[in-house]
Amino acid sequence: FWIVPDKVNSNFKEKLRACSEVFHCLGDILSVNNLLYFAILSPLDIDPVFIQEAIKKAGYENKFYLGLDAGSTTFFNNNSGK
């Protein structure tokens, strides 16, 4: 999942800071001391409910939305356009 700070009314620097705060709150919720642990997790290992909880814990409720990388190359054919 992607976290998108769509309604964080600020510049890029502040939006990046907000994402970092959510990321660290997610680490707290999952009891992960080493944030590099996220690099080895499958996207399916983290329930979106935990991500929403981290957004709320960081103080950004209703300011983020969750994005999904659908991997369109796996179902879109450039040759046929379908």
C-alpha positions as a Markdown table, in Angstrom:
| # | Residue | x | y | z |
|---|---|---|---|---|
| 1 | Phe | 0.0 | 0.0 | 0.0 |
| 2 | Trp | 1.0 | 3.6 | -0.5 |
| 3 | Ile | 0.2 | 6.4 | 2.0 |
| 4 | Val | -0.7 | 9.5 | 0.1 |
| 5 | Pro | -0.8 | 12.8 | 2.1 |
| 6 | Asp | -3.3 | 14.4 | -0.1 |
| 7 | Lys | -5.0 | 16.7 | 2.4 |
| 8 | Val | -1.8 | 17.6 | 4.3 |
| 9 | Asn | -2.0 | 21.3 | 3.4 |
| 10 | Ser | 1.6 | 22.2 | 3.0 |
| 11 | Asn | 4.7 | 22.0 | 0.8 |
| 12 | Phe | 6.5 | 18.8 | -0.2 |
| 13 | Lys | 8.9 | 19.0 | 2.8 |
| 14 | Glu | 5.9 | 18.9 | 5.3 |
| 15 | Lys | 4.1 | 16.2 | 3.4 |
| 16 | Leu | 7.3 | 14.1 | 3.5 |
| 17 | Arg | 7.6 | 14.7 | 7.2 |
| 18 | Ala | 4.0 | 13.6 | 7.7 |
| 19 | Cys | 4.7 | 10.4 | 5.8 |
| 20 | Ser | 7.8 | 9.8 | 8.0 |
| 21 | Glu | 5.7 | 10.3 | 11.1 |
| 22 | Val | 3.1 | 7.8 | 10.0 |
| 23 | Phe | 5.9 | 5.3 | 9.0 |
| 24 | His | 7.4 | 5.5 | 12.5 |
| 25 | Cys | 4.0 | 5.2 | 14.2 |
| 26 | Leu | 3.4 | 2.0 | 12.1 |
| 27 | Gly | 6.6 | 0.7 | 13.5 |
| 28 | Asp | 5.4 | 1.3 | 17.0 |
| 29 | Ile | 2.1 | -0.4 | 16.3 |
| 30 | Leu | 3.7 | -3.4 | 14.8 |
| 31 | Ser | 6.4 | -3.4 | 17.6 |
| 32 | Val | 9.2 | -3.1 | 15.1 |
| 33 | Asn | 12.4 | -1.7 | 16.5 |
| 34 | Asn | 14.4 | -1.8 | 13.3 |
| 35 | Leu | 12.5 | 0.0 | 10.6 |
| 36 | Leu | 14.6 | -1.8 | 7.9 |
| 37 | Tyr | 12.3 | -4.8 | 8.8 |
| 38 | Phe | 9.7 | -3.2 | 6.5 |
| 39 | Ala | 12.0 | -3.8 | 3.5 |
| 40 | Ile | 11.6 | -7.5 | 3.9 |
| 41 | Leu | 7.8 | -7.6 | 4.5 |
| 42 | Ser | 5.5 | -8.5 | 1.7 |
| 43 | Pro | 2.8 | -5.9 | 1.1 |
| 44 | Leu | 0.3 | -8.5 | 2.1 |
| 45 | Asp | 1.9 | -8.8 | 5.6 |
| 46 | Ile | 0.7 | -5.4 | 6.7 |
| 47 | Asp | -3.1 | -5.0 | 7.2 |
| 48 | Pro | -4.4 | -1.7 | 6.0 |
| 49 | Val | -6.2 | -1.3 | 9.3 |
| 50 | Phe | -2.7 | -1.0 | 10.9 |
| 51 | Ile | -1.8 | 1.7 | 8.4 |
| 52 | Gln | -5.0 | 3.6 | 9.1 |
| 53 | Glu | -4.3 | 3.3 | 12.9 |
| 54 | Ala | -0.8 | 4.7 | 12.3 |
| 55 | Ile | -2.2 | 7.6 | 10.4 |
| 56 | Lys | -4.6 | 8.4 | 13.2 |
| 57 | Lys | -1.8 | 8.0 | 15.9 |
| 58 | Ala | 0.4 | 10.4 | 14.0 |
| 59 | Gly | -2.4 | 13.0 | 14.1 |
| 60 | Tyr | -3.3 | 13.0 | 10.4 |
| 61 | Glu | -6.7 | 11.3 | 10.4 |
| 62 | Asn | -8.7 | 12.2 | 7.2 |
| 63 | Lys | -5.6 | 13.8 | 5.7 |
| 64 | Phe | -4.2 | 10.7 | 4.0 |
| 65 | Tyr | -5.6 | 8.1 | 1.7 |
| 66 | Leu | -4.3 | 4.7 | 0.9 |
| 67 | Gly | -3.0 | 4.0 | -2.6 |
| 68 | Leu | -2.6 | 0.7 | -4.3 |
| 69 | Asp | 0.1 | -0.2 | -6.8 |
| 70 | Ala | -2.0 | -2.4 | -9.1 |
| 71 | Gly | 1.0 | -3.4 | -11.3 |
| 72 | Ser | -0.8 | -2.7 | -14.5 |
| 73 | Thr | 1.9 | -4.3 | -16.6 |
| 74 | Thr | 0.6 | -7.7 | -15.4 |
| 75 | Phe | -2.8 | -7.2 | -17.0 |
| 76 | Phe | -2.3 | -4.5 | -19.7 |
| 77 | Asn | -1.0 | -5.5 | -23.2 |
| 78 | Asn | 0.8 | -2.7 | -25.1 |
| 79 | Asn | 0.3 | -4.4 | -28.4 |
| 80 | Ser | -3.5 | -4.9 | -28.2 |
| 81 | Gly | -4.1 | -1.8 | -26.0 |
| 82 | Lys | -6.3 | -4.0 | -23.7 |
